[in-house]
Amino acid sequence: MKSRLVVIGGSAAGMSAASQAKRQRADLEVIVFEAGRYVSYAA
């Protein structure tokens, strides 16, 4: 069974947590829920 991380909120903090978790465990499935139309993005 694949491990999953669910992030509530796609603002800067939520996306930062999601990307940090993915950097630490590449096999982790990250799911982000955002109420608005767009999530935070920074290059």
MOPAC internal coordinates of N, CA, C and O (Angstrom, degrees):
PM7 1SCF
backbone

  N    0.0000 0     0.00 0     0.00 0    0    0    0
  C    1.4324 1     0.00 0     0.00 0    1    0    0
  C    1.5254 1   108.98 1     0.00 0    2    1    0
  O    1.2310 1   120.81 1   -47.81 1    3    2    1
  N    1.3203 1   116.06 1   132.19 1    3    2    1
  C    1.4549 1   121.78 1  -178.55 1    5    3    2
  C    1.5220 1   110.59 1   -79.50 1    6    5    3
  O    1.2310 1   120.64 1   -41.66 1    7    6    5
  N    1.3270 1   116.38 1   138.34 1    7    6    5
  C    1.4596 1   121.06 1   178.01 1    9    7    6
  C    1.5180 1   109.93 1   -75.99 1   10    9    7
  O    1.2310 1   120.95 1   -36.74 1   11   10    9
  N    1.3287 1   115.79 1   143.26 1   11   10    9
  C    1.4577 1   121.69 1  -179.21 1   13   11   10
  C    1.5160 1   110.29 1  -127.85 1   14   13   11
  O    1.2310 1   121.61 1   -31.38 1   15   14   13
  N    1.3213 1   114.53 1   148.62 1   15   14   13
  C    1.4514 1   122.40 1   172.31 1   17   15   14
  C    1.5206 1   106.61 1  -124.79 1   18   17   15
  O    1.2310 1   120.63 1   -54.74 1   19   18   17
  N    1.3225 1   116.39 1   125.26 1   19   18   17
  C    1.4655 1   121.20 1   177.70 1   21   19   18
  C    1.5223 1   107.85 1  -106.21 1   22   21   19
  O    1.2310 1   120.96 1   -55.86 1   23   22   21
  N    1.3306 1   115.76 1   124.14 1   23   22   21
  C    1.4544 1   122.56 1   179.24 1   25   23   22
  C    1.5177 1   107.76 1  -109.97 1   26   25   23
  O    1.2310 1   120.59 1   -54.09 1   27   26   25
  N    1.3091 1   116.47 1   125.91 1   27   26   25
  C    1.4603 1   121.82 1   177.14 1   29   27   26
  C    1.5230 1   107.50 1   -98.34 1   30   29   27
  O    1.2310 1   120.69 1   -67.56 1   31   30   29
  N    1.3067 1   116.29 1   112.44 1   31   30   29
  C    1.4652 1   122.02 1   179.71 1   33   31   30
  C    1.5117 1   111.73 1   107.09 1   34   33   31
  O    1.2310 1   120.99 1   -58.12 1   35   34   33
  N    1.3149 1   115.70 1   121.88 1   35   34   33
  C    1.4536 1   121.03 1  -178.57 1   37   35   34
  C    1.5179 1   113.19 1  -102.58 1   38   37   35
  O    1.2310 1   120.39 1  -154.60 1   39   38   37
  N    1.3317 1   116.86 1    25.40 1   39   38   37
  C    1.4641 1   119.85 1   176.13 1   41   39   38
  C    1.5261 1   108.74 1   -75.45 1   42   41   39
  O    1.2310 1   120.61 1     6.84 1   43   42   41
  N    1.3038 1   116.43 1  -173.16 1   43   42   41
  C    1.4614 1   121.04 1  -176.55 1   45   43   42
  C    1.5310 1   112.13 1   -57.35 1   46   45   43
  O    1.2310 1   120.16 1   136.67 1   47   46   45
  N    1.3301 1   117.29 1   -43.33 1   47   46   45
  C    1.4686 1   120.17 1  -178.26 1   49   47   46
  C    1.5247 1   111.60 1   -67.20 1   50   49   47
  O    1.2310 1   120.35 1   137.39 1   51   50   49
  N    1.3128 1   116.94 1   -42.61 1   51   50   49
  C    1.4599 1   120.10 1  -179.96 1   53   51   50
  C    1.5123 1   112.71 1   -64.60 1   54   53   51
  O    1.2310 1   120.48 1   136.43 1   55   54   53
  N    1.3355 1   116.69 1   -43.57 1   55   54   53
  C    1.4522 1   120.35 1  -179.80 1   57   55   54
  C    1.5248 1   111.47 1   -70.90 1   58   57   55
  O    1.2310 1   120.60 1   148.45 1   59   58   57
  N    1.3284 1   116.45 1   -31.55 1   59   58   57
  C    1.4603 1   120.07 1   175.62 1   61   59   58
  C    1.5242 1   110.77 1   -65.16 1   62   61   59
  O    1.2310 1   120.58 1   136.97 1   63   62   61
  N    1.3248 1   116.50 1   -43.03 1   63   62   61
  C    1.4718 1   120.85 1   177.90 1   65   63   62
  C    1.5225 1   110.58 1   -63.94 1   66   65   63
  O    1.2310 1   120.36 1   138.75 1   67   66   65
  N    1.3240 1   116.91 1   -41.25 1   67   66   65
  C    1.4717 1   121.03 1  -179.86 1   69   67   66
  C    1.5273 1   111.04 1   -64.11 1   70   69   67
  O    1.2310 1   120.33 1   135.12 1   71   70   69
  N    1.3235 1   116.98 1   -44.88 1   71   70   69
  C    1.4671 1   119.35 1  -178.64 1   73   71   70
  C    1.5242 1   112.03 1   -70.46 1   74   73   71
  O    1.2310 1   120.13 1   144.52 1   75   74   73
  N    1.3166 1   117.36 1   -35.48 1   75   74   73
  C    1.4718 1   120.55 1   176.84 1   77   75   74
  C    1.5197 1   110.85 1   -64.28 1   78   77   75
  O    1.2310 1   120.15 1   136.93 1   79   78   77
  N    1.3273 1   117.32 1   -43.07 1   79   78   77
  C    1.4647 1   121.21 1   178.45 1   81   79   78
  C    1.5223 1   110.73 1   -63.53 1   82   81   79
  O    1.2310 1   120.22 1   139.72 1   83   82   81
  N    1.3271 1   117.19 1   -40.28 1   83   82   81
  C    1.4642 1   121.39 1  -179.95 1   85   83   82
  C    1.5235 1   111.30 1   -67.55 1   86   85   83
  O    1.2310 1   120.14 1   144.79 1   87   86   85
  N    1.3428 1   117.34 1   -35.21 1   87   86   85
  C    1.4668 1   120.16 1   176.58 1   89   87   86
  C    1.5203 1   111.52 1   -66.25 1   90   89   87
  O    1.2310 1   120.50 1   144.25 1   91   90   89
  N    1.3239 1   116.64 1   -35.75 1   91   90   89
  C    1.4597 1   119.77 1  -178.31 1   93   91   90
  C    1.5186 1   112.37 1   -78.21 1   94   93   91
  O    1.2310 1   120.41 1   145.85 1   95   94   93
  N    1.3389 1   116.82 1   -34.15 1   95   94   93
  C    1.4719 1   121.33 1   179.91 1   97   95   94
  C    1.5189 1   109.11 1  -136.60 1   98   97   95
  O    1.2310 1   120.73 1   -81.98 1   99   98   97
  N    1.3182 1   116.21 1    98.02 1   99   98   97
  C    1.4625 1   121.75 1  -176.34 1  101   99   98
  C    1.5288 1   112.52 1   -65.03 1  102  101   99
  O    1.2310 1   120.01 1   155.13 1  103  102  101
  N    1.3199 1   117.58 1   -24.87 1  103  102  101
  C    1.4665 1   121.07 1  -178.13 1  105  103  102
  C    1.5311 1   112.52 1   -82.28 1  106  105  103
  O    1.2310 1   119.90 1   174.65 1  107  106  105
  N    1.3244 1   117.80 1    -5.35 1  107  106  105
  C    1.4534 1   123.16 1  -177.04 1  109  107  106
  C    1.5245 1   111.04 1   -73.38 1  110  109  107
  O    1.2310 1   120.27 1   -46.31 1  111  110  109
  N    1.3191 1   117.08 1   133.69 1  111  110  109
  C    1.4599 1   121.66 1   174.30 1  113  111  110
  C    1.5264 1   107.55 1   -90.41 1  114  113  111
  O    1.2310 1   120.84 1   -58.70 1  115  114  113
  N    1.3309 1   115.99 1   121.30 1  115  114  113
  C    1.4637 1   121.67 1  -177.18 1  117  115  114
  C    1.5212 1   108.58 1  -109.05 1  118  117  115
  O    1.2310 1   120.75 1   -54.06 1  119  118  117
  N    1.3265 1   116.18 1   125.94 1  119  118  117
  C    1.4533 1   122.89 1   178.98 1  121  119  118
  C    1.5209 1   107.47 1  -119.55 1  122  121  119
  O    1.2310 1   120.52 1   -53.71 1  123  122  121
  N    1.3440 1   116.61 1   126.29 1  123  122  121
  C    1.4608 1   121.55 1  -178.23 1  125  123  122
  C    1.5245 1   109.06 1  -115.37 1  126  125  123
  O    1.2310 1   120.54 1   -51.82 1  127  126  125
  N    1.3199 1   116.57 1   128.18 1  127  126  125
  C    1.4587 1   122.57 1   175.22 1  129  127  126
  C    1.5282 1   108.48 1  -106.30 1  130  129  127
  O    1.2310 1   120.85 1   -51.31 1  131  130  129
  N    1.3134 1   115.98 1   128.69 1  131  130  129
  C    1.4618 1   121.95 1   179.25 1  133  131  130
  C    1.5193 1   108.36 1  -134.78 1  134  133  131
  O    1.2310 1   120.44 1   -48.26 1  135  134  133
  N    1.3320 1   116.77 1   131.74 1  135  134  133
  C    1.4622 1   121.79 1  -178.38 1  137  135  134
  C    1.5206 1   111.85 1   -72.85 1  138  137  135
  O    1.2310 1   120.44 1   147.54 1  139  138  137
  N    1.3171 1   116.76 1   -32.46 1  139  138  137
  C    1.4586 1   120.76 1  -178.10 1  141  139  138
  C    1.5217 1   112.06 1   -82.91 1  142  141  139
  O    1.2310 1   121.58 1     5.31 1  143  142  141
  N    1.3002 1   114.58 1  -174.69 1  143  142  141
  C    1.4611 1   120.74 1  -176.87 1  145  143  142
  C    1.5255 1   112.60 1   -82.08 1  146  145  143
  O    1.2310 1   120.34 1   151.79 1  147  146  145
  N    1.3433 1   116.95 1   -28.21 1  147  146  145
  C    1.4581 1   121.00 1  -174.07 1  149  147  146
  C    1.5248 1   111.47 1  -124.15 1  150  149  147
  O    1.2310 1   121.08 1   -27.28 1  151  150  149
  N    1.3382 1   115.53 1   152.72 1  151  150  149
  C    1.4660 1   121.73 1   173.16 1  153  151  150
  C    1.5205 1   108.18 1  -107.30 1  154  153  151
  O    1.2310 1   120.92 1   -18.37 1  155  154  153
  N    1.3043 1   115.85 1   161.63 1  155  154  153
  C    1.4532 1   121.20 1   179.49 1  157  155  154
  C    1.5245 1   110.18 1   -69.52 1  158  157  155
  O    1.2310 1   121.12 1   -40.70 1  159  158  157
  N    1.3218 1   115.45 1   139.30 1  159  158  157
  C    1.4594 1   120.75 1   178.82 1  161  159  158
  C    1.5157 1   109.50 1  -140.59 1  162  161  159
  O    1.2310 1   120.39 1   -46.99 1  163  162  161
  N    1.3075 1   116.86 1   133.01 1  163  162  161
  C    1.4675 1   121.78 1   174.74 1  165  163  162
  C    1.5174 1   108.24 1  -141.47 1  166  165  163
  O    1.2310 1   121.23 1   -41.44 1  167  166  165
  N    1.2961 1   115.26 1   138.56 1  167  166  165
  C    1.4735 1   120.61 1  -177.41 1  169  167  166
  C    1.5016 1   111.17 1   -72.72 1  170  169  167
  O    1.2310 1   120.10 1   180.00 1  171  170  169

